Amino acid sequence: MKTKRRRDIWTVLGLMLLLLFVVFFIYPCIRLLWEAFYTEKTGFTMKAFTKFFSKKYYYSTILNSFKVSAAVMVISLLIGVPFSYFFSFYRLRGRKVLFVLALLCTMSAPFIGAYSWIMLLGRSGVITKLLEGLGIKLGSIYGFGGILLVQSLKLFPLVVIYMNGAFQDIDNSLLEASANLGCTGLKRFFKVIMGLTMPTILAAALIVFMRAFADFGTPALIGEGYKTFPVLIYDSFLSEVGADYNFASAVSVLAIVLTAVVFLVQKFATSRFKFTINSLHPIQKKEARGVKGFLMHAYCYLLIAVALLPQFYIIFDSFRDYKGQVAQDTYSLSNYQNAIRKLLGRSVKNTLVISIIALVVIIIIAVLIAYLVVRRSSGLSHTVDTISMLPYIMPGAVIGIALIIAFNTKYFSLTGTMTIMVIALAIRRMPYTSRSATATMMQIPISTEEAAISLGASKIKTFIKVTVPQMTSGIVSGAILSFVSIITEMSSGIFLYNNSTITLTLSTYNAITLGSYGTASAFATVTTLLTIVCLVLYLVCTRGSEKMSV
């Protein structure tokens, strides 16, 4: 009876987690679906979907999002895979610095990069004016090309992170065997190395595609006439003539279907490359010497320099004086003073409070899910785990709208509160920590728990005192990645915030849209400093490990 009671504790915990996801994720998704097909005036209707597919202005946004996301995915792979190959197979000078800078590239808010490139290459950009003085005219930074530039430089480090781990898992004896058979150079790279890492390449391609597809801030700022799906969702929901919940919901449902299809296609493609590698003989790094070594160093450092240029410029710009929307050649702290007057203190406070609360929720739930999946594997635990991963493939705008529709009633109103923002962020960013915690849990031998139980400790006490401490490294590394993504989140928050719950990224975006560019740079700089602190913490907690997972 005692054993049965203890087992029931984990069953109860599993049911409680399932209930949480049903209330705060499944129910909002059902309400979103209902809203897409039903209105009080007409009842069940396909009017919103008919409206979408009857006008090229609407359905072209699907093609636009797919075009730019696919292009970003390809470019990110083309520049990220060689970077990772040089990093993993050769002894590059300053490789640790390269690794840290690559991480920093991907840890900033996406739209900040768009804003920075506008300041550099826009119609009145610094580089644009400089080149015009030399008689050189650049093409427009706006539209498809601008989105492609910003998102590719932002997302290629994700490819690097994934591929570093894949390259390090290759057994060197396989490469030696291929060399003995006459397969060397580029032929070996494409036929052997790329073949062995294809599952990871597909995984990296998926995450880049999903991140690019879901991004709202970048196309909103730099897209101009090139409108993407998330921007259409935003415009439909927050229209100047009033919110059209029915149409916004229909577009959101289409976004869910499309991303689900992409995810399933990727899963199918990955299943075609099922094999395991035992890295008994790790890759032996070569010296990067001569002309080849120079070109490798130049490629890696120039790519990082270009990717980081916008962030450095934003910091520089935050100290420039502005007269209206025109930057002056004098410098002061006036932008930070303006930011303080425009809710900088509240934005920092809200960012930290919301992020910390969301992170605590994420850690608790992720640890429980990891334990249930690994140690208490059952239909219930795998159902909870699967549901927790679904937001991973959903645009943030869709989750934001679903929560508003579900919790904007007189009986259960959370709209405009900090609670709804915490819920949205916890749902959106939980996969980072849950995957990391689960991977760590799988590496912990069950014998340590059995030893504690044999000494008289209860299973719950063993879990808290023995298991959780052993999961610390995985929990912390995943939690910090979640924390950074929470700090830089905007696509769901743009629908949920108000003046009392505004965060740093939202304050930055508002300042940009109002034309207060110096103030926006100040907000963006503070956000960047927070992400740098998180990056340092991450590196300390992972002891500078070069093999990471997202």
C-alpha positions in Angstrom: 0.0 0.0 0.0 2.9 2.3 0.9 4.6 1.7 -2.5 1.3 2.2 -4.3 0.7 5.5 -2.5 4.2 6.8 -3.4 3.6 5.8 -7.0 0.3 7.7 -6.9 2.2 10.9 -5.9 4.0 10.9 -9.3 0.8 10.1 -11.1 -0.9 13.0 -9.3 2.0 15.3 -10.3 1.7 14.2 -13.9 -2.0 14.8 -13.9 -1.5 18.3 -12.3 1.0 19.2 -15.0 -1.4 17.9 -17.7 -4.1 20.1 -16.2 -1.9 23.1 -16.2 -1.1 22.7 -19.9 -4.8 22.0 -20.7 -5.9 25.2 -19.0 -3.2 27.6 -20.1 -2.3 26.1 -23.6 -4.7 23.6 -25.0 -7.8 25.6 -23.9 -6.5 28.8 -25.5 -5.7 27.0 -28.7 -9.2 25.5 -28.8 -10.7 29.0 -28.2 -8.6 30.3 -31.0 -9.8 27.6 -33.3 -13.4 28.3 -32.3 -13.0 32.0 -32.9 -11.6 31.3 -36.4 -14.8 29.4 -37.4 -17.5 31.0 -35.3 -19.0 34.5 -34.7 -22.0 35.6 -32.7 -23.6 37.2 -35.7 -23.3 34.4 -38.3 -22.6 31.3 -36.2 -20.3 28.8 -37.9 -18.6 30.5 -40.9 -15.7 30.2 -43.3 -15.9 33.9 -44.0 -12.5 34.7 -42.5 -10.7 32.0 -44.5 -12.5 33.0 -47.7 -11.4 36.6 -47.1 -7.8 35.5 -46.6 -7.6 33.4 -49.8 -9.7 35.8 -51.9 -7.1 38.6 -51.8 -3.5 38.4 -52.9 -2.6 41.0 -50.3 -3.4 38.4 -47.6 -2.3 35.1 -49.0 0.9 36.5 -50.5 2.1 36.9 -46.9 2.3 33.1 -46.7 4.5 33.0 -49.7 6.6 35.9 -48.4 7.2 34.2 -45.1 8.1 30.9 -46.7 10.4 32.6 -49.2 12.3 34.6 -46.6 12.4 31.8 -44.0 13.7 29.3 -46.6 16.3 31.8 -47.8 17.4 32.6 -44.3 17.6 28.8 -43.6 19.8 28.2 -46.7 22.1 31.2 -46.1 22.5 30.3 -42.4 23.5 26.8 -43.4 25.9 28.1 -46.1 27.7 30.4 -43.8 27.3 28.5 -40.5 28.4 25.0 -41.6 31.8 26.2 -42.9 32.3 28.3 -39.8 31.6 25.3 -37.6 33.8 23.0 -39.7 36.8 25.4 -39.4 36.2 25.7 -35.7 35.9 22.0 -35.1 38.6 20.6 -37.4 41.3 23.2 -37.1 43.1 25.0 -34.2 42.0 28.6 -34.9 43.6 31.3 -32.9 41.2 32.9 -30.4 38.7 30.1 -30.9 37.2 30.6 -27.4 36.7 34.3 -28.2 35.1 33.3 -31.5 32.7 30.9 -29.7 31.6 33.5 -27.2 31.1 36.2 -29.9 29.1 33.8 -32.0 26.8 33.2 -29.0 26.5 36.9 -28.4 25.3 37.3 -32.0 22.3 35.1 -31.5 21.4 36.3 -27.9 20.1 39.7 -28.8 16.5 40.7 -29.6 16.1 40.1 -33.4 14.5 43.5 -34.2 17.4 45.3 -32.6 19.5 44.0 -35.4 17.0 45.3 -37.9 17.0 48.7 -36.2 20.8 48.8 -36.2 21.1 48.0 -39.9 18.6 50.7 -40.7 20.8 53.1 -38.8 23.8 51.9 -40.8 22.5 51.1 -44.3 19.1 52.9 -44.3 18.3 55.9 -46.5 20.1 58.2 -44.0 22.4 55.5 -42.6 26.0 56.2 -41.6 27.5 53.8 -44.1 25.1 54.8 -46.8 26.0 58.5 -46.4 29.7 57.7 -46.3 29.6 55.7 -49.5 27.4 58.3 -51.2 30.2 60.8 -50.5 32.5 58.5 -52.4 30.1 58.2 -55.3 28.9 54.7 -54.4 25.2 54.0 -54.2 24.0 50.9 -52.4 20.7 49.1 -53.0 17.9 49.4 -50.5 18.2 47.7 -47.1 14.4 47.5 -46.9 12.2 44.6 -48.0 13.2 41.0 -48.7 17.0 41.7 -48.8 17.0 43.5 -45.5 15.1 40.8 -43.7 17.4 38.2 -45.2 20.5 40.1 -44.1 19.3 40.7 -40.5 17.9 37.2 -39.8 20.8 35.3 -41.4 23.4 37.2 -39.3 21.2 36.6 -36.3 20.5 32.9 -36.8 23.6 31.4 -38.3 25.2 30.9 -34.8 22.4 28.4 -34.1 23.7 26.3 -36.9 27.2 26.7 -35.5 26.1 25.6 -32.1 24.3 22.5 -33.5 27.1 21.6 -35.9 29.9 21.9 -33.3 28.3 19.0 -31.4 27.7 17.0 -34.5 31.3 17.4 -35.8 32.8 16.5 -32.4 30.8 13.3 -32.4 32.4 12.0 -35.6 34.8 9.2 -35.1 38.1 10.0 -36.7 38.6 6.4 -37.8 35.8 6.9 -40.3 37.6 9.8 -41.9 40.9 7.8 -42.0 39.1 4.9 -43.6 37.6 7.2 -46.3 41.0 8.7 -46.9 42.4 5.2 -47.4 39.7 4.6 -50.0 40.8 7.7 -51.9 37.9 10.0 -50.6 39.6 13.2 -49.5 39.2 17.0 -49.6 35.8 18.4 -50.7 34.6 14.9 -51.8 35.1 13.6 -48.3 33.4 16.7 -46.8 30.3 16.3 -48.9 30.0 12.5 -49.0 31.2 11.5 -45.6 31.1 14.4 -43.1 27.9 15.9 -44.4 26.3 12.5 -44.6 27.2 11.7 -41.0 25.9 15.0 -39.7 22.7 15.2 -41.9 20.3 14.6 -38.9 21.9 17.6 -37.1 21.8 19.7 -40.3 18.1 19.0 -40.6 17.5 19.9 -37.0 19.5 23.1 -37.3 17.6 24.0 -40.5 14.3 23.5 -38.8 15.0 25.7 -35.8 16.4 28.5 -38.1 13.3 28.2 -40.4 10.9 28.3 -37.4 12.7 31.3 -35.8 12.7 33.2 -39.1 9.1 32.3 -39.8 7.9 33.4 -36.3 9.9 36.7 -36.2 7.7 39.7 -36.0 10.0 42.6 -35.1 12.5 42.3 -38.0 10.0 42.4 -41.0 7.9 44.9 -39.1 10.8 47.4 -39.0 12.7 46.7 -42.1 10.2 44.9 -44.4 8.3 47.9 -45.5 6.2 46.7 -48.4 7.3 43.1 -47.9 4.7 41.9 -45.4 5.1 38.6 -43.7 2.6 36.3 -41.9 3.4 37.5 -38.3 3.0 41.1 -39.4 -0.3 40.3 -40.9 -1.5 38.7 -37.7 -0.4 41.8 -35.7 -2.1 44.1 -38.2 -5.3 42.1 -38.1 -5.5 41.9 -34.4 -4.5 45.4 -33.6 -6.1 47.2 -36.5 -6.6 50.9 -36.3 -10.3 50.4 -37.1 -10.7 47.8 -34.4 -9.6 44.3 -33.7 -10.9 41.6 -36.0 -10.7 38.5 -33.7 -12.3 36.2 -36.3 -9.8 37.1 -39.1 -6.8 37.2 -36.8 -7.7 33.8 -35.3 -8.2 32.3 -38.8 -4.7 33.6 -39.8 -3.3 32.2 -36.6 -4.8 28.8 -37.3 -3.2 28.8 -40.7 0.1 29.7 -39.1 -0.2 26.7 -36.8 -1.0 24.4 -39.7 1.9 25.6 -41.8 4.5 25.4 -39.1 3.2 21.9 -38.1 3.6 20.8 -41.7 7.1 22.1 -41.8 7.9 20.3 -38.6 6.5 17.0 -39.8 8.4 17.2 -43.1 11.6 17.8 -41.1 10.8 14.8 -38.8 10.2 12.6 -41.9 13.4 13.7 -43.5 15.4 13.1 -40.3 13.9 9.6 -40.0 15.6 8.8 -43.3 19.0 9.3 -41.7 18.8 7.1 -38.6 22.1 5.8 -37.4 24.4 6.1 -34.3 28.0 7.1 -34.0 30.4 6.1 -31.3 33.1 8.7 -31.1 35.9 6.4 -29.7 38.5 8.3 -31.6 37.7 12.1 -31.5 38.6 14.4 -34.3 42.2 15.5 -34.3 42.4 19.2 -34.9 44.8 20.4 -37.5 46.9 23.5 -37.5 45.5 26.4 -39.6 48.6 27.5 -41.4 49.6 29.2 -44.6 47.2 30.7 -47.0 44.5 28.2 -46.2 44.8 29.1 -42.5 44.7 32.8 -43.2 41.5 32.4 -45.2 39.9 30.4 -42.5 40.7 33.0 -39.8 39.6 35.8 -42.1 36.3 34.1 -42.9 35.4 33.4 -39.3 36.5 36.8 -37.8 35.0 38.9 -40.6 31.7 37.0 -40.4 31.5 37.6 -36.6 32.6 41.2 -37.0 29.8 41.9 -39.5 27.2 40.1 -37.3 28.3 42.1 -34.2 28.6 45.4 -36.0 25.0 46.4 -35.3 25.2 45.7 -31.6 28.4 47.7 -31.2 26.9 50.6 -33.2 23.8 50.6 -31.0 25.9 51.1 -27.9 27.9 53.9 -29.7 24.7 55.5 -30.9 23.2 55.5 -27.4 25.7 58.2 -26.3 25.1 60.5 -29.3 23.0 63.6 -28.9 19.9 63.8 -31.1 18.1 66.9 -32.5 14.7 65.5 -33.4 15.5 62.4 -35.4 18.9 63.6 -36.5 22.1 62.4 -34.7 24.6 65.1 -33.8 28.4 64.9 -33.5 28.3 65.6 -29.7 28.0 63.0 -27.0 26.3 62.8 -23.6 24.0 60.7 -21.4 20.9 62.6 -22.7 19.5 59.4 -24.3 19.6 57.5 -21.0 18.1 60.5 -19.3 15.2 60.4 -21.8 14.9 56.7 -21.3 14.6 57.1 -17.6 11.8 59.6 -18.1 10.2 57.1 -20.5 9.9 54.2 -18.1 13.4 52.8 -18.2 13.2 51.9 -14.5 9.8 50.3 -14.9 10.9 48.4 -18.0 14.0 47.0 -16.3 12.0 46.1 -13.2 9.2 44.4 -15.2 11.7 42.6 -17.4 13.5 41.1 -14.4 10.4 40.4 -12.4 8.5 38.8 -15.3 11.6 36.9 -16.5 12.5 35.6 -13.0 9.0 34.4 -12.2 8.6 32.8 -15.6 12.0 31.1 -15.2 11.1 29.7 -11.8 7.9 28.3 -13.3 9.9 26.8 -16.2 12.5 25.2 -14.0 10.0 23.6 -11.7 7.8 22.2 -14.5 10.8 21.2 -16.7 12.5 19.2 -13.9 9.2 17.4 -13.1 8.7 16.6 -16.8 12.3 15.4 -17.2 12.0 13.0 -14.2 8.6 11.7 -15.3 9.7 11.0 -18.8 13.0 9.3 -17.9 12.2 7.6 -14.6 8.4 7.3 -14.7 7.9 6.7 -18.4 4.2 6.2 -19.3 1.5 7.4 -21.6 0.7 10.3 -19.2 4.3 11.5 -18.9 4.9 11.4 -22.7 1.7 13.2 -23.3 2.7 16.0 -21.0 6.2 16.1 -22.6 4.7 16.3 -26.1 2.3 19.1 -25.2 5.1 21.1 -23.6 7.0 21.0 -26.8 4.2 22.1 -29.1 4.8 25.9 -28.5 8.3 25.3 -29.9 6.8 25.2 -33.4 4.2 28.0 -32.9 4.8 31.7 -33.6 4.7 33.8 -30.5 2.0 36.1 -32.0 -0.3 33.1 -32.1 0.2 32.2 -28.5 -0.3 35.8 -27.5 -3.6 36.1 -29.4 -4.8 32.7 -28.1 -4.2 33.8 -24.5 -6.1 37.1 -25.0 -9.1 35.3 -26.5 -9.2 32.7 -23.7 -8.6 35.0 -20.8 -10.4 38.1 -21.7 -13.8 37.3 -20.2 -15.6 38.8 -17.2 -15.3 35.5 -15.4 -11.6 35.0 -15.9 -9.8 38.1 -17.1 -6.0 38.1 -17.2 -5.5 40.6 -20.0 -3.3 43.4 -19.1 -1.8 41.7 -16.1 1.7 40.5 -15.4 0.3 37.0 -14.9 -0.6 36.6 -18.6 2.8 37.7 -19.7 4.4 35.2 -17.3 2.2 32.4 -18.7 3.0 33.3 -22.3 6.7 33.4 -21.7 6.8 30.2 -19.6 4.9 28.4 -22.4 7.0 29.8 -25.2 10.4 29.2 -23.7 10.0 26.0 -21.6 11.4 23.7 -24.4 14.9 25.1 -23.9 15.1 24.0 -20.2 12.9 20.9 -20.5 15.2 19.4 -23.3 18.3 20.3 -21.4 17.0 18.8 -18.1 15.8 15.6 -19.9 19.1 15.1 -21.6 20.9 15.5 -18.2 18.4 13.2 -16.5 19.2 10.5 -19.0 22.9 10.6 -18.0 22.2 10.2 -14.2 22.6 6.5 -13.2 19.5 5.2 -11.3 21.8 3.4 -8.9 22.3 6.7 -7.0 18.6 7.0 -6.3 18.3 3.3 -5.4 21.2 3.7 -2.9 19.4 6.6 -1.2 16.1 4.7 -1.0 17.9 1.6 0.4 19.2 3.9 3.2 15.6 4.8 4.1 15.0 8.0 2.1 11.5 8.3 0.6 11.3 8.6 -3.2 10.2 12.3 -3.0 13.1 13.1 -0.6 15.5 11.2 -2.9 14.2 13.2 -5.9 14.7 16.6 -4.1 18.0 15.8 -2.2 19.8 13.4 -4.7 18.3 13.6 -8.2 17.8 17.4 -8.6 21.3 18.4 -7.4 22.8 16.0 -10.0 20.7 17.7 -12.7 22.0 21.2 -11.7 24.3 21.7 -14.7 21.7 20.8 -17.3 19.0 22.8 -15.5 21.1 25.9 -15.2 22.4 25.9 -18.7 18.9 25.4 -20.2 17.5 27.9 -17.7 19.9 30.6 -18.7 19.1 30.1 -22.4 15.4 30.3 -21.5 16.1 33.5 -19.5 17.9 35.2 -22.4 15.1 34.3 -24.8 12.6 35.6 -22.3 14.4 38.9 -22.0 14.5 39.4 -25.7 11.0 38.1 -26.4 8.6 40.5 -28.2 6.3 38.6 -30.6 3.9 37.4 -27.9 4.5 40.3 -25.5 3.5 42.9 -28.1 -0.1 41.7 -27.8 -0.2 41.3 -24.0 1.5 44.3 -22.4 0.2 47.6 -21.2 1.9 50.7 -19.7 2.3 49.0 -16.3 3.7 45.8 -17.6 6.0 47.1 -20.4 9.4 45.5 -20.7 12.8 46.6 -22.2 12.2 45.1 -25.7 8.8 46.6 -25.9 10.1 50.0 -24.7 12.8 49.8 -27.4 10.2 48.9 -30.1 7.9 51.7 -29.0 10.7 54.3 -29.0 11.7 53.2 -32.6 8.1 53.4 -33.9 7.9 56.9 -32.3 11.1 58.0 -34.0 13.0 58.5 -30.7 16.1 56.8 -32.1 18.6 57.9 -29.4 16.2 56.7 -26.6 15.7 53.4 -28.5 19.4 52.9 -28.6 19.6 53.5 -24.8 16.9 50.9 -24.2 18.6 48.5 -26.6 22.0 48.9 -24.9 20.5 48.1 -21.5 18.9 45.0 -23.1 22.2 44.0 -24.6 24.0 44.4 -21.3 21.5 42.1 -19.7 22.1 39.4 -22.4 25.9 39.7 -21.9 25.5 39.1 -18.2 23.4 36.0 -19.0 26.0 34.8 -21.5 28.8 35.1 -18.9 26.7 33.2 -16.4 26.0 30.5 -19.0 29.7 30.1 -19.8 30.5 29.9 -16.1 27.8 27.3 -15.5 28.8 25.2 -18.5 32.6 25.7 -17.8 33.1 27.2 -21.3 32.0 24.0 -22.9 32.1 24.2 -26.7 29.7 21.4 -27.2 26.2 22.7 -26.6 22.6 22.0 -27.4 19.7 24.3 -27.8 
